[in-house]
């Protein structure tokens, strides 16, 4: 289990304030909220990009705040892919394994697994700049998963994709999660992603968590005016008021 307790992080004029979450092993957890509310900072703090000003982060009783980022067993997929333009797709994917100095036969085995999973065998000798957005994202997720992370962090992974490609990716992510059972924390502002993928959702606003629940709880029983308006419940509230009259 991942436990985030009383987490505070101040960056300039912005601050994460008293973030508390418990995320179960193998859960697909989505952080949902408008742009600029601190969703990405939560991920980057988990990954070790930032050190909390206050609070703690534990994964299976290990204090992640005391671990170097490379020892946290966390994979990170960024919104803009962050692929190395001078390396082939193959070398991008296996970069982390080579850094760990794994045996060559093990690297090849793991490469073949993710290449098959993402159906990108025809791309492995190409450079990232020759790929479409959807192809680059497949490579980025393959690179994150090949190291077998305990936690996979994804920051708006589908935001740059066209609607058809996004729909294909949503199904793909669902199937991969069901087969691999990684703990996934996925940041988005897209309601369709949240409804289809999430076991549970945390809604954020201005650096705080304002509601946590299943998709049904969030979208059918918002606990505040902000959550209701954010998910588009205004007309439902108006109709309810008219009915009461």
LUMVEXDO-116168 format. One record per residue (C-alpha): residue number from 1; x, y, z. Coordinates in nm, 4 decimals, padded with zeros to 6 digits. Each point is the difference from the previous one (the first is absolute). Layout:
N
SITE tordo       xx       yy       zz
SITE   NUM        X        Y        Z
...
***
This chain:
245
SITE tordo       xx       yy       zz
SITE     1  00.0000  00.0000  00.0000
SITE     2  00.1087  00.3552 -00.0758
SITE     3 -00.0635  00.2433  00.2857
SITE     4  00.0329  00.3752 -00.0430
SITE     5 -00.0425  00.1782  00.3322
SITE     6 -00.0271  00.3748  00.0628
SITE     7  00.2076  00.0834 -00.3053
SITE     8  00.0893  00.3656 -00.0543
SITE     9  00.2148  00.1385 -00.2806
SITE    10  00.0496  00.3690 -00.0735
SITE    11  00.1226  00.1106 -00.3430
SITE    12  00.0078  00.3762 -00.0466
SITE    13 -00.3511  00.1296  00.0694
SITE    14 -00.1557 -00.3461 -00.0299
SITE    15 -00.0331 -00.2576  00.2762
SITE    16 -00.1241 -00.3536  00.0356
SITE    17 -00.1892  00.0037  00.3277
SITE    18 -00.0512 -00.2993  00.2278
SITE    19 -00.0255 -00.2726 -00.2663
SITE    20 -00.1196 -00.3274  00.1535
SITE    21 -00.0563 -00.3091 -00.2137
SITE    22  00.0083 -00.3766  00.0402
SITE    23  00.0310 -00.1901 -00.3277
SITE    24 -00.0277 -00.3782  00.0024
SITE    25  00.2444 -00.2356 -00.1672
SITE    26 -00.1095 -00.0521 -00.3616
SITE    27 -00.2519  00.2858  00.0044
SITE    28 -00.0542  00.2243 -00.3018
SITE    29 -00.0269  00.3372  00.1701
SITE    30 -00.0780  00.3215 -00.1862
SITE    31  00.0659  00.3540  00.1187
SITE    32 -00.2533  00.2229 -00.1708
SITE    33 -00.0113  00.3762 -00.0006
SITE    34  00.0323  00.3217 -00.1997
SITE    35  00.3294  00.1256 -00.1400
SITE    36  00.2331  00.1593  00.2553
SITE    37 -00.1425 -00.1725  00.3049
SITE    38  00.3154 -00.1953  00.0915
SITE    39 -00.0698 -00.3442 -00.1454
SITE    40  00.3380 -00.0299 -00.1723
SITE    41  00.1846  00.1238  00.3087
SITE    42 -00.1484 -00.2897  00.1966
SITE    43  00.1463 -00.2446 -00.2519
SITE    44  00.3377  00.1735 -00.0105
SITE    45  00.0200 -00.0011  00.3793
SITE    46 -00.0774 -00.3728  00.0037
SITE    47  00.2697 -00.0591 -00.2609
SITE    48  00.2595  00.1971  00.1967
SITE    49  00.0257  00.3012 -00.2311
SITE    50 -00.1008  00.2131  00.3001
SITE    51  00.0558 -00.0552  00.3698
SITE    52 -00.3053  00.0687  00.2180
SITE    53  00.0116  00.2933  00.2393
SITE    54 -00.2111 -00.2064  00.2384
SITE    55 -00.1596 -00.3409  00.0090
SITE    56  00.0909 -00.3561 -00.0897
SITE    57 -00.0311 -00.2479 -00.2872
SITE    58  00.0083 -00.3722  00.0752
SITE    59 -00.0261 -00.2910 -00.2401
SITE    60 -00.0348 -00.3393  00.1670
SITE    61  00.1463  00.1529  00.3172
SITE    62  00.3063  00.1377 -00.1828
SITE    63  00.0523  00.3738  00.0511
SITE    64  00.0390  00.1226 -00.3592
SITE    65  00.1165  00.3415  00.1167
SITE    66  00.3208 -00.1681  00.1189
SITE    67  00.0552 -00.1799 -00.3303
SITE    68  00.1810  00.1397 -00.3043
SITE    69 -00.2353  00.0414 -00.2969
SITE    70  00.1690 -00.2842 -00.1904
SITE    71 -00.0639 -00.2372  00.2934
SITE    72 -00.3719  00.0703  00.0374
SITE    73 -00.1103 -00.2599 -00.2604
SITE    74 -00.2168  00.2624 -00.1668
SITE    75 -00.0596  00.0392 -00.3738
SITE    76 -00.0972  00.3433 -00.1322
SITE    77 -00.1765  00.0808 -00.3278
SITE    78  00.0011  00.3717 -00.0757
SITE    79 -00.2550  00.1907 -00.2038
SITE    80  00.2581  00.0918 -00.2659
SITE    81  00.1566 -00.3520 -00.0114
SITE    82  00.3608  00.1186  00.0772
SITE    83  00.1595 -00.2457 -00.2412
SITE    84  00.3674  00.0363 -00.0919
SITE    85 -00.0054  00.1330 -00.3589
SITE    86  00.3501 -00.1292 -00.0833
SITE    87 -00.0812 -00.3593  00.0986
SITE    88 -00.2024 -00.2589 -00.1875
SITE    89 -00.3300 -00.1234  00.1373
SITE    90  00.1748 -00.3167  00.1130
SITE    91  00.2717  00.1892  00.1866
SITE    92 -00.2563  00.2329  00.1570
SITE    93 -00.1967 -00.2946  00.1345
SITE    94  00.2966 -00.1901  00.1437
SITE    95  00.1811  00.3081  00.1336
SITE    96 -00.1005 -00.0642  00.3625
SITE    97  00.0959 -00.3667 -00.0169
SITE    98  00.3447  00.0848 -00.1377
SITE    99  00.0484  00.2515  00.2811
SITE   100 -00.0690 -00.2830  00.2436
SITE   101  00.2549 -00.2146 -00.1845
SITE   102 -00.2367 -00.2926 -00.0501
SITE   103  00.1295 -00.2981 -00.2001
SITE   104 -00.0471  00.0359 -00.3755
SITE   105 -00.2243 -00.3065 -00.0298
SITE   106 -00.2307  00.1338  00.2715
SITE   107 -00.0183  00.3393 -00.1726
SITE   108 -00.0936 -00.1672 -00.3296
SITE   109 -00.2670 -00.2107  00.1695
SITE   110 -00.1586  00.3016  00.1689
SITE   111  00.0236  00.2030 -00.3219
SITE   112 -00.1797 -00.2699 -00.1957
SITE   113 -00.2773 -00.0101  00.2610
SITE   114 -00.0807  00.3715 -00.0099
SITE   115  00.0459  00.0258 -00.3770
SITE   116 -00.2590 -00.2754 -00.0405
SITE   117 -00.2307  00.1539  00.2608
SITE   118 -00.0022  00.3407 -00.1719
SITE   119  00.0196 -00.1346 -00.3569
SITE   120  00.3013  00.2163 -00.0872
SITE   121  00.2410 -00.2545 -00.1548
SITE   122 -00.0068  00.1936 -00.3272
SITE   123  00.1179  00.3163  00.1795
SITE   124  00.3016 -00.1155  00.1999
SITE   125  00.2659  00.1270 -00.2427
SITE   126 -00.1602  00.3403 -00.0536
SITE   127  00.0724  00.3276  00.1803
SITE   128 -00.2680  00.1666  00.2180
SITE   129 -00.0368  00.3072 -00.2229
SITE   130 -00.1196 -00.2205 -00.2864
SITE   131 -00.2883 -00.1407  00.2071
SITE   132 -00.3576  00.1183  00.0420
SITE   133 -00.1205  00.1166  00.3405
SITE   134 -00.1705 -00.3315  00.0642
SITE   135  00.3118 -00.1943 -00.0962
SITE   136  00.2183  00.2158  00.2239
SITE   137 -00.2363 -00.0575  00.2909
SITE   138  00.0102 -00.3768 -00.0516
SITE   139  00.3794  00.0171  00.0146
SITE   140 -00.0071  00.2210  00.3103
SITE   141 -00.2308 -00.2381  00.1886
SITE   142  00.2010 -00.3028 -00.1170
SITE   143  00.3171  00.1660  00.1319
SITE   144 -00.1656  00.0601  00.3367
SITE   145 -00.1379 -00.3544  00.0318
SITE   146  00.3078 -00.1915 -00.1162
SITE   147  00.1708  00.0636  00.3352
SITE   148 -00.2930 -00.1730  00.1790
SITE   149 -00.0803  00.2942  00.2295
SITE   150 -00.2088 -00.0578  00.3105
SITE   151 -00.1753  00.3327 -00.0662
SITE   152 -00.0702  00.1535 -00.3405
SITE   153 -00.0573  00.3771 -00.0082
SITE   154 -00.1602  00.1525 -00.3094
SITE   155 -00.0354  00.3758 -00.0442
SITE   156 -00.2761  00.0834 -00.2523
SITE   157  00.1194 -00.2902 -00.2193
SITE   158 -00.2790  00.0328 -00.2573
SITE   159 -00.0451  00.3777 -00.0199
SITE   160  00.1925  00.0450 -00.3277
SITE   161 -00.1787 -00.2778 -00.1887
SITE   162 -00.2834  00.0332 -00.2491
SITE   163 -00.3403 -00.1350  00.1156
SITE   164  00.0227 -00.3327 -00.1839
SITE   165  00.3551 -00.0714  00.1172
SITE   166 -00.0950  00.1044  00.3538
SITE   167 -00.2876 -00.2480  00.0029
SITE   168  00.2330 -00.2779 -00.1166
SITE   169  00.2478  00.0897  00.2758
SITE   170 -00.2664 -00.0049  00.2698
SITE   171 -00.0883 -00.3597 -00.0927
SITE   172  00.3687 -00.0911 -00.0206
SITE   173  00.0794  00.1454  00.3434
SITE   174 -00.2964 -00.1848  00.1497
SITE   175  00.1157 -00.3320 -00.1452
SITE   176  00.3631  00.0507  00.1033
SITE   177 -00.0993  00.0851  00.3549
SITE   178 -00.2231 -00.3059  00.0252
SITE   179  00.2852 -00.2230 -00.1143
SITE   180  00.2902  00.1546  00.1942
SITE   181 -00.1741  00.1298  00.3160
SITE   182  00.2388  00.2913  00.0494
SITE   183 -00.1016  00.2718  00.2399
SITE   184 -00.0824  00.2874 -00.2378
SITE   185 -00.0447  00.3686  00.0802
SITE   186 -00.1296  00.1828 -00.3052
SITE   187 -00.0466  00.3783 -00.0115
SITE   188 -00.2620  00.1406 -00.2345
SITE   189 -00.2742  00.2572 -00.0451
SITE   190 -00.1898 -00.2293 -00.2390
SITE   191 -00.3181 -00.1452  00.1491
SITE   192 -00.0174 -00.2875 -00.2506
SITE   193  00.3449 -00.1232  00.1011
SITE   194 -00.0959  00.0205  00.3663
SITE   195 -00.3341 -00.1789 -00.0366
SITE   196  00.1332 -00.2860 -00.2120
SITE   197  00.3389 -00.0603  00.1610
SITE   198 -00.0206  00.0901  00.3684
SITE   199 -00.0642 -00.2283  00.2928
SITE   200 -00.0109  00.3190  00.2053
SITE   201  00.0394  00.3714 -00.0686
SITE   202  00.1400  00.2908  00.2009
SITE   203 -00.1277  00.3418 -00.1054
SITE   204  00.2442  00.2862  00.0573
SITE   205 -00.0515  00.3738  00.0195
SITE   206  00.2582  00.2678  00.0815
SITE   207  00.2530 -00.2386  00.1505
SITE   208 -00.2383 -00.2045  00.2122
SITE   209 -00.1928 -00.3258 -00.0292
SITE   210 -00.3692  00.0874  00.0165
SITE   211 -00.1604 -00.3420 -00.0567
SITE   212  00.1075 -00.3634 -00.0317
SITE   213 -00.2273 -00.2783 -00.1166
SITE   214 -00.0961 -00.2452 -00.2705
SITE   215 -00.1003  00.1440 -00.3382
SITE   216 -00.3641 -00.0594  00.0943
SITE   217  00.0406  00.1906  00.3265
SITE   218  00.1819  00.2926 -00.1613
SITE   219 -00.2324  00.0427 -00.2965
SITE   220 -00.3300 -00.0827  00.1717
SITE   221  00.0638  00.1383  00.3496
SITE   222  00.2359  00.3003 -00.0180
SITE   223  00.0690  00.1262  00.3517
SITE   224  00.0324  00.3705 -00.0810
SITE   225 -00.1063  00.2709 -00.2416
SITE   226  00.3497  00.0031 -00.1490
SITE   227 -00.0036 -00.3728 -00.0808
SITE   228 -00.3526  00.0200 -00.1388
SITE   229  00.0847  00.2914 -00.2278
SITE   230  00.3305 -00.1524 -00.1067
SITE   231 -00.1612 -00.3242 -00.1122
SITE   232 -00.2910  00.1819 -00.1661
SITE   233 -00.2789 -00.0462  00.2564
SITE   234 -00.1354  00.3576 -00.0179
SITE   235 -00.3059 -00.0906 -00.2029
SITE   236 -00.0785 -00.2901  00.2325
SITE   237  00.0067  00.2327  00.3010
SITE   238 -00.2254  00.2484 -00.1792
SITE   239 -00.2508 -00.2707 -00.0911
SITE   240 -00.0003 -00.1242  00.3596
SITE   241 -00.0708  00.3502  00.1296
SITE   242 -00.2854  00.0436 -00.2460
SITE   243 -00.1469 -00.3333  00.1041
SITE   244  00.0128  00.1006  00.3699
SITE   245 -00.1882  00.3193 -00.0797
***
